[in-house]
Amino acid sequence: MKRIENKVGFFVACIALVYVVVSIGYSSNAAWFEMPLEAVNGIAFSFGYFFRLHAVWAYVCSGVFFITLFTVSFWLGKVLTRWIRNHR
């Protein structure tokens, strides 16, 4: 049963990551394959502008944001799967 929880968690995390990347990248006039770069640049710009960070630290915070988003979404997918399985 742990395998199913991990697979669903991974699927939910990928969907959340793709959704955030597409929603940020959709606002720019870029091709679909450039959207991940636009999303990383957009988040880094936001961190740099609002928190007055140096460019390197803004990109580090952007990477941490995406890693945290993936991790939290993975955990939520696992918890949701466990909850649904226990309440059948």
N, C-alpha and C positions, 0 to 999 in steps of 0.2 A: 504494500500500500504506500510505502514511502516513495516508490518510483513514480506512482501516479501523482502524488503531491508535488514532487519535484518537477515533473513534466508540465503540470498545469501552472505551477509557479513560474517556471521559465517562460511559458507561453504568455502569461499575463504580463510578465516583465518586458518581454519583447514588444507586445502590443502597446504597453504604456510608453516605452521608449520611442517606438515608431510614431505614435500619436503626437508626442511632444515635438519630435523632430519635424514632422510634417506641419504641425500648427505653427511652429516658429519659421520654418523655411518657406511656407506657403505665402507669407506676406512679402517675400522678396521676388524679384523678377529673375528667377534662376531656374535652370533645368532641374528635373527631379533628382538626378544623381549628384547635384551640388547642394541639395537641401541639408544633409548632415553637416557639411562645412559651414553653411549659413547659420544653422542652429547653434553650433559651437561658437561661432563668431558673435552671434547675437547675445548669447548668454554671457560670454566674456566681456562684451561691450557693456552690458548691463552692470555686471560686477565692477568693472573699471570705472564706469561713469558715476554710479550711485554711491559706491564706497571709496572712491578716489584711490583705486589700487593701481599699481604698476602693471603693465601689460602681461608680464610673466605670471604674476600672482592672479590676475584676472582669468587667465587661461587655466591655471591650476584649480581655481575655484570652479570654473566651468566643468572641468573634468570630474571634480569631486561631486558636483551637482548631478551629473549624468550617472556616475557610479552609485550615488545615494538613491537616485530615482529608480535605477534598476534593482538595487537591493531591497528597497522598501516594497516595490511592486512584486518582487519574487516572494517576499515574506507574506504579503497580503494574499497572493494567489494560493500559497500553501495553507494558510490559516482558513481561507474560504473553502478550499477543497476539503480540509479536515472537518470543518463545521458542517458542510453539506453531507459528507459521508456519515457523520455521527447522528444526524437528524433525519435519516431516512426511515 
